[in-house]
Amino acid sequence: MSKIPVIVNGCLGKMGREAVKAVNEAEDLDLVASLDFEDDLRGRLAENSGSVVVDFTH
């Protein structure tokens, strides 16, 4: 069974760090990118294809 590719946006905040941790611990999920405010969102999304984007920005 293939893993679900996940991108976490807002990875440096408290909830973003927890999301990254949860994805890394899940056997059926694959963290393909973790982004924060300094990252070029459009460019990183073009480079990394994810089926799920978790957004913990405000």
C-alpha positions as a printed NumPy array, in Angstrom:
array([[ 0.   ,  0.   ,  0.   ],
       [ 1.45 ,  3.364, -0.969],
       [ 1.82 ,  6.147,  1.54 ],
       [-0.227,  9.348,  1.29 ],
       [ 2.038, 12.334,  0.509],
       [ 1.512, 15.207,  2.963],
       [ 2.713, 18.828,  2.991],
       [ 2.653, 20.776,  6.273],
       [ 2.501, 24.57 ,  5.947],
       [ 3.348, 26.501,  9.101],
       [ 5.746, 23.842, 10.362],
       [ 7.627, 26.042, 12.842],
       [ 4.65 , 26.922, 15.023],
       [ 3.473, 24.827, 17.949],
       [ 0.662, 23.077, 16.055],
       [ 2.751, 22.78 , 12.884],
       [ 5.506, 20.975, 14.787],
       [ 2.911, 18.589, 16.206],
       [ 1.507, 17.975, 12.714],
       [ 4.987, 17.182, 11.361],
       [ 5.576, 14.816, 14.283],
       [ 2.232, 13.062, 13.732],
       [ 2.831, 12.639,  9.996],
       [ 6.332, 11.269, 10.605],
       [ 4.976,  8.76 , 13.129],
       [ 2.121,  7.562, 10.908],
       [ 2.908,  4.456,  8.888],
       [ 0.552,  5.38 ,  6.042],
       [ 1.692,  9.011,  5.592],
       [ 4.793, 10.447,  3.893],
       [ 5.934, 13.993,  4.73 ],
       [ 7.045, 15.361,  1.351],
       [ 7.489, 18.999,  2.447],
       [ 7.312, 21.192,  5.51 ],
       [ 7.033, 24.917,  4.893],
       [ 7.028, 28.123,  6.898],
       [ 6.931, 31.871,  6.292],
       [10.442, 32.087,  4.815],
       [ 9.707, 29.466,  2.15 ],
       [ 8.472, 30.224, -1.361],
       [ 5.093, 28.508, -1.076],
       [ 4.318, 28.444, -4.8  ],
       [ 7.772, 27.146, -5.718],
       [ 7.834, 24.474, -3.023],
       [ 4.346, 23.268, -3.938],
       [ 5.448, 22.996, -7.577],
       [ 8.439, 20.88 , -6.498],
       [ 6.541, 18.614, -4.092],
       [ 3.296, 16.922, -4.965],
       [ 1.115, 16.204, -1.963],
       [-2.346, 14.695, -1.781],
       [-2.917, 16.5  ,  1.522],
       [-1.873, 19.991,  2.634],
       [-2.132, 20.74 ,  6.348],
       [-2.115, 24.516,  6.892],
       [-1.32 , 25.932, 10.327],
       [-0.764, 29.537,  9.282],
       [-2.941, 32.463, 10.206]])
